[in-house]
């Protein structure tokens, strides 16, 4: 046998071993990550597909399912209560998200300042509401915003007439928006703080040498470099606000009149009422699909606006 043939045989054997080892590594890699995909398929993908399937049927969770086509969607779209829940969700989102993000950014800048002492203590205190039970937070705020609670006591000190926090059109929305602000400001503050700490200090030193003041440093350095973090918090806050459920559900309760609940009903509360209050699971499934579409559209608009702002900045 020639030396060339022997060389080809000896090189082919290691190549086959190398390929078999690579296949074995790939198999082990897929096995290690398979639990996530299995759990997602069972608890994530299957409920989503079943919800879409259920939205075309009439079902009360006890009797047989009856196919009715798009009638569930037609009922939801023509229901004035659904559009009331939609408008309430948007109003509460704006009232609770915009001030919250501004407040979180201000607190993050304050905690990132070199002159602030006890930074770790303040970070823990501001973040603690986020790890507190939502039900417990809502119950505490329900006491604050009761007729004889601290909310009306503060208004009385300011010479303002008491407000019906749990039944008035503005009162309910202000109370729920306050709960959202109190709970999520610390979470967004941590995100902004991590973004501020990623900005090189050399940029601020160079700006100070060039004579830039604090406001110019904020508008020319901090906010532009913090834009990815701001986009992330705005996107997540938008998605979270569309899924608002616990605060209005616990705050308004089940014993109030229908008109009282309509002042603060959100789309997810409407969905829950249709499913477990009226036993219309097909209508609830259709509402969930519509909510998913709204969430997707709002996210796309959010990303489009963010990309436009980013393009303007780069230009």
N, C-alpha and C positions, 0 to 999 in steps of 0.2 A: 504494500500500500504506500502510495506516495505521501510525502510530508504535507502536501497541500490538503489532501483528503483527511489526514489525521487532524490537522489544525481546524478544519471546518466542523469535524465531529466534536472535538473538544470544546469549541466555542458554542455549538448548538446546545449542548447539554446544560451549561450554565444559563444560557438564555431561557431554556424551558423552565429551569428551576426558578429563575427570576420572575418569569411570567406567572408561574403557579403561586409563588409567594405574594405577588402583587394581587392576584385574584383572592387569595386567602385573606389578605389585609383588607381588601374591599368588602369581603363578606362580613368580617368581624366589625368593620366600621358601620355597615348598614345594620347589623344586629344591635350595636350599641345605641344607635339613634332610633331604632324601630319603636321602642316604647312610647316615645312622644307622638309619632304618627299614628300608632294604634289608639292611644288615648284620644288624640284629636279626632280620629275617624269616628270613635264611639260617642264621645261627649261633645264634639264640635260640628263635624261635617254632617253626621246623620241627623241631629236635630234641625240643622238648617235645611237640609233637603226635605225632611218630613214636614217642616213648617210650610215650605213652598207647596208641597203636595197637598197638605191639609187645607190650604187656602182656597182650594177649588171644591171643597166638600162642606156639607152641613153636618155637624156632629156635636153632640152634647156630652161626649166622653163616656156614655153608657150604652146608647143604642147603636145601631149600624150606621155607617157613614153613607151619605147620599151625595152623589155628584151633582153640583149645581153650576158649574162653570165659573163665570166671572161675577156672579151675583154678590158674593161677599165683598169684592172690591167695589162694586157699584153701591152697595149699602154703606160702606165706610166713606166713600167719596161724597155721597149725598147726605151724610149725617152731619148736622150742624155742630153736634157735641165734639166730633172729631176735629173739626176746624177750630173750635174753641180751644181744644187741647193743644193744637198746633200753634196757634197764636200765643197761648200762655207759655208754651215751651220756649218760643223765640224771645218773648219779652223777658221772662225770668233769666234766660241765658245771657241776654245783653246786660241786664241789671246785675247779675252775679259774676259774669266772666270779665267784662271790661274793667271795672274798678278793682277786681281781684288781681288781675295781671299787672295793672299799674302799681298797686300797693306792693305786690310781691317784688317787682323790679326795684322800687324805692328801698324796701327793706334789704334786698340783696346788695345794693350799692352801699347802704349804710353799714352792713356787716362786713363788707369787703374793704371798708376804709381802714387805714392804718391807725386812726385816732380812736376807733371803737374798742372798748375793753369788754372783757367777759364774752367774747364772740361765741365760744362753744356753748355757753349757757343760753344765750339768745337763740342760737340755731336750734337747740333742743326744744326750747319753749315754743318757737314758731312752728316747728314741725310736729309737735305732739298732737294737735287737733286732727292731723291726717291719719294717725294710727288709733284714734278713738272710735268707738262703735258709732256708726251713723245713727242708729236708733237712739242710743243714749244722748247723743248731741241734739237730735231732734226733740227729745222729751225735755231736755233742759231749756232749749229755746222756746218750746211751747209754753213753759212756765214764764219765761221772760216776756213773751208776746201775748200773754193772756190779758184779759180786760183790766185786772188789777196788778199786772206784772210790772217789771222794771221798765219796759218800753214806754208805757203810758206815764210812768212816774217821771221819766226823763222829759217827755213831752210837756208834762205839767210844770216842771221846773223852768222850761223854756217859754212857758206861756202859750203853748199850743194845745188845741183841743185833743182829747184822747182819740185814738184811732182803733177801729175794729180790725185787729190784726188777723183774726181767723175767719172773717167773713167779708170784709171790704175788698173792693177790686184791687186797689193799690196796696192795702195792708197785707193781704196774703202774699202778694208777689214780693214786697219788700222783705217780709219775714223769711220767706224761702230763699231769696237771693242773699240775705245776710248769712244764713246757714252755709250756703255754698262758699261764700267769701271766707268765712271763718275756717272752714274745713280745708280748702284747697290752696289758700294763699301760701302756707308754709311749704307745701309740696313744690309749687312753682318757684318759690324763693330759692329752694335748694338747687333747682335746675339753673336758674339765673346765676346763682353764686358760683356754681361749677363753671359756667361760661365766663364769668368775670375773672376767675382765677386762671383761666387758660389764656387770657390776653397778656402778651409780654409787657412787663413794666418798662422796657426800653422805649416803647412808643409814647408812654406818658412822660417820661423824662425828656425825650426829644421835643415833645409838644410844649413842655414847660420852658425849655430853653428857647424855643421859638416865640415864647410870649403868649401861648394859648392859656386861657382861663379854664376854670372847672367846667363851665357850661359848654365851652367849645370842645373840651376833651370828651365830654359826655356825648355830644352830637356828632363829632367827627371821628371818634375812635371807639367809644364804648358801644353805642347803639349799632353802628354798621357791623362791627365784629360779633355782636351778640345776636344778629339777625337770625342765624339758624336756630338758636335756642328759642327765640321769640316765636318763630314760625312753628316749631314743635309744640310749644305750650298752647298756642292759639288753636292748632289743629286738634290736639288732645282735649282741650277744654270744649271745643265745639262738639266733638263726638260725645264727650261725657255729658254735656248739657242736654243733648237730644235724648239721652237715656236716663234722664232724671226721674227717679221713682220714689226712693225711700223718704226723702224729706217731705214732699207734698202728701204722700200717702199716710205717714205717721202724724204729721202736723194737722191735717184736716180730719183724719179719723174716719170711721165708718158710720158714726152716729149722727153726723151733720146732715142737714138737708141737702137735696140735690143742687139747689142754687148755690149753697155755700161751697160745695165741692167743685162746682164749675168755675169758681173764681181762681182756683189754683190747680185744676186738673191738667196733667201733662199727657203726652202721647202714650207713655208707658203705663201710666195709671189708667188711661182709657183702655189700653190693651188688656191689662190685668182685670178690669171690671167686666169687660166683655167675656173673658174666659172663665173666671172664677166667681163672678157675680151674676152674670146672665147665662152662663153655660153655653155661650156661643163660641166654641173653639175655632170654628172655621173663620168667623169674623175676626177673632183675635189673631189668627195666623195671617190673614190678609193685612191686618194693621201692622203686624211685624214686618211683612215684606215691604209695605209702603214706607215704614220707618227706615228699613235698610236702604231703600232707594233714596230717601231724603238724606240720610247720612252720607251716602256715596256722593250725591250731588253737592252737598255742602262741602265735603272734603275736596272734591275736584275744584270747586270755585275757590276754596281757600288756597289750594296749591297753585292755581292759575294766577291769583292775585300775588301770591308770594314770589312766583317766578317773574312776574312783570316787575315787581319792585326790585327783585334781584338783578334783572336785566337793566333796569334804569340806573341802578347803582354802579353796575360794571361799565355802562356806557359813559 
